[in-house]
Amino acid sequence: MRLTTLIESCKVLSLRGNEATEVSSVTADSRKVEQGSLFVALEGICTDGHSYIGKAIEQGATVIVYDKPMIEEYFSRVTYVQVENSGVALAHIADAWYGHPSQQLRLVGVTGTNGKTTIATLLWQLFRNRGYAAGLISTVANYVNGEKYPTTHTTPDPLTLNALLRRMVDAGCACAFMEVSSHAIHQKRVEALHFAGGIFTNLTQDHLDYHKNMLEYRNVKKLFFDNLPAEAFALTNLDDRNGTVMLQNTRAEKKSYSVKGMADFKARIFEKHFDGTDIEINGKALVVQFVGVFNVYNLLAVFGAALLLGMDEEEVLRELTLLHPVAGRFQTLRSPKGYTAVVDYAHTPDALSNVLHAIHEVLGSRGRIITVVGCGGNRDRTKRPIMAREAAERSDKVLLTSDNPRFEEPEEILRDMTEGLTDEQRQDTLIITDRREAIKTACALAQGGDVILIAGKGHEDYQEIRGVKYHFDDREEVEKIFSLDRIP
């Protein structure tokens, strides 16, 4: 593809060389450069792509896109394009390289701290169930219609993202649903995408290892809505104090959902049990297979978005009754000994609080709650004591254990967590570093009628330790124990 076509939407500050040169491939990874490549030098968190410009040229790159005026030597066979922002430029170049796929889909982005995966996945399932070809980009998995692709990030880099969207267009998908993380917004990964709609779920503490504070975290989320086109919709949770903030400067059509007050899409909750919830949406009664108020919010967002995309209300309500929880999101398993295990991805204080509150609402005083929880390494340390405190305040027994320690020592993470506990709470807390042993111990402590919450990893089937991912699945561990319980 000709360079002039690729950089047409970029803010070019200077160009040295042949702007009509043909490009054979596009990459921001110097290791993937080949003869005729366009290499975009990006400043990342750990490394700066500008340091690899020389290596990229040695490997055959014929175009260098950069935003730092640090080129010391120019080669006549190479075209140098200085742009205002390399991240923004990569987004536009990727969009052009794959033929502007987001403009050929009805693309809906879901952002917020909690609920992104559930809402995006349920929308994909709902549209697929109604016979539509649809795509999904999520934390758990990426789908092009019914074909599954692996995922490494909540929101992929621009090249991977546009490649997936192109596959969706080529497969005949009419719409696509994707999680939009704060990292992706801040790093301009979604900058060039054309969205038909955006959904805001909520905003609670997370990612403060990346963002300086909650205000910056909120403003990054808001930027997504600020950039929505006028023909899109912006659907927000009015019951979150930041819900109206997201709509302040958007050009999109403003819509809202709520459980507590007036909104475009409104729900009421009647009865809760571990198999589901009896609710009412916009005056219509239905029974859904989801537990917890937080899931009612998720379903409301799905309902609202589906209607805004043109689906019939009665069809949507009928489909909501048939949908199942997403993998690792409040998945319940029944023990032969009469207690229940709940596996959930809750890895933020608010998410953990929501899940425990949902269990309390159903359980009442009929049993105890035993919580197994840890915190990930090399992530926001400030939430660790809060996570432990939330678990202790809402559980009868807590087992603190390892999550994904990554490059930190598990014991150090657990020490950070215990700092959030009072002396009395520490007496009711067990610290078992080995996650498998922690789950076994929780099951051994449980009696008929009790509920064990195993939080933090949900759908993940690995534990990341010192850069290596070892197979580990919370659900599998519980099922192994339950299978032994069945042996007479």
HELIX and SHEET records of a PDB file:
HELIX    1   1 LEU A    3  LEU A    6  1                                   4    
HELIX    2   2 SER A   30  LYS A   32  5                                   3    
HELIX    3   3 GLY A   49  TYR A   52  5                                   4    
HELIX    4   4 ILE A   53  GLU A   58  1                                   6    
HELIX    5   5 SER A   86  TRP A   97  1                                  12    
HELIX    6   6 PRO A  101  GLN A  104  5                                   4    
HELIX    7   7 LYS A  116  ASN A  129  1                                  14    
HELIX    8   8 PRO A  158  ASP A  170  1                                  13    
HELIX    9   9 SER A  182  HIS A  186  1                                   5    
HELIX   10  10 MET A  214  ASP A  226  1                                  13    
HELIX   11  11 VAL A  245  LEU A  247  5                                   3    
HELIX   12  12 VAL A  293  LEU A  308  1                                  16    
HELIX   13  13 GLU A  313  LEU A  322  1                                  10    
HELIX   14  14 PRO A  349  LEU A  363  1                                  15    
HELIX   15  15 LYS A  383  ARG A  394  1                                  12    
HELIX   16  16 PRO A  410  THR A  418  1                                   9    
HELIX   17  17 ASP A  423  GLN A  427  1                                   5    
HELIX   18  18 ARG A  435  LEU A  445  1                                  11    
HELIX   19  19 ASP A  474  ARG A  486  1                                  13    
SHEET    1   A 5 VAL A  12  ARG A  16  0                                        
SHEET    2   A 5 THR A  79  VAL A  83 -1                                        
SHEET    3   A 5 VAL A  63  TYR A  66  1                                        
SHEET    4   A 5 SER A  37  VAL A  40  1                                        
SHEET    5   A 5 SER A  25  THR A  27  1                                        
SHEET    1   B11 GLU A 147  TYR A 149  0                                        
SHEET    2   B11 ASN A 142  VAL A 144 -1                                        
SHEET    3   B11 ALA A 134  ILE A 137 -1                                        
SHEET    4   B11 CYS A 175  GLU A 179  1                                        
SHEET    5   B11 ARG A 106  THR A 111  1                                        
SHEET    6   B11 GLY A 197  PHE A 200  1                                        
SHEET    7   B11 PHE A 233  ASN A 237  1                                        
SHEET    8   B11 GLU A 253  SER A 258  1                                        
SHEET    9   B11 PHE A 265  HIS A 273  1                                        
SHEET   10   B11 GLY A 276  ILE A 281 -1                                        
SHEET   11   B11 LYS A 284  VAL A 288 -1                                        
SHEET    1   C 6 GLN A 331  ARG A 334  0                                        
SHEET    2   C 6 THR A 340  ASP A 344 -1                                        
SHEET    3   C 6 VAL A 451  ALA A 455  1                                        
SHEET    4   C 6 ILE A 369  VAL A 373  1                                        
SHEET    5   C 6 LYS A 397  LEU A 400  1                                        
SHEET    6   C 6 THR A 429  ILE A 431  1                                        
SHEET    1   D 2 TYR A 462  ILE A 465  0                                        
SHEET    2   D 2 VAL A 468  HIS A 471 -1                                        
END                                                                             
